[in-house]
Amino acid sequence: MLDSADQLRILRAGLIEALNEHATAPRESLADIPDRMILVATELATNAIRHGRPPTVIRLLRTRDQFVLDVADHDLATVPELADTRPVNAGGRGLHLAQALALTVGWYATDTTKHIWATFPLT
């Protein structure tokens, strides 16, 4: 769980550890997947911290053939939006980045949390 951007370094280290535990092959065979996943996790977590309600909860799940990165916050009043109308240097490109680096990106809400997820191949 994250409450501030100061904890993003801990998130990245924990994600590397989790990837090493959940990978079905050595990390070298994952190519650039860990780097892409860390960048997406950092972007989505930063968005959740900045625009959502704490705590931000990040989970790494694994299906038979994919990693699923799930970032949740507790703000049900807003929905994730692509920042298409802002100037390029104005920020708000986290979802665009996630879409470019992940296989798929989506979101859903429960009664208490809003989740944004991104999938990555296992190899």
C-alpha positions, 0 to 999 in steps of 0.5 A, a space after each residue: 500500500 502506498 500513501 505518497 510518491 515517496 514510497 514509489 522506490 519501495 514499489 519498484 523494488 517490491 515489483 522486481 522481487 515479485 517478478 522474480 518469484 512469479 516468473 516461470 523462467 529466469 528473469 533474463 528470458 523476460 527481456 524488457 517486460 520488467 522494465 516496461 512493467 515498472 514504468 507502467 506501475 510507477 505511472 499508474 501508482 503516481 496517478 492513483 496517489 495524485 488523483 485518487 484517495 489513499 491508500 493506493 494498493 498495487 498487486 501483481 497477479 499471474 495467469 497461465 500466460 500473463 502478468 496482471 498489474 492491478 493498481 487500486 485507489 478509493 476514489 469512486 467519484 472519478 474515472 480514468 481518462 486519457 489526456 488527449 486535449 492537454 499539451 504534450 508537456 502538461 502531464 497526464 500521459 500515464 494511461 497513454 504510456 500504459 497502453 503503449 507498453 502493456 498488452 492491454 489496459 482497463 479499469 473497473 470499480 467495486 463498492 469501495 475501490 477503483 482498479 486500473 489494470 495492465 497485462 504483460 506477457 510472461 515471456 
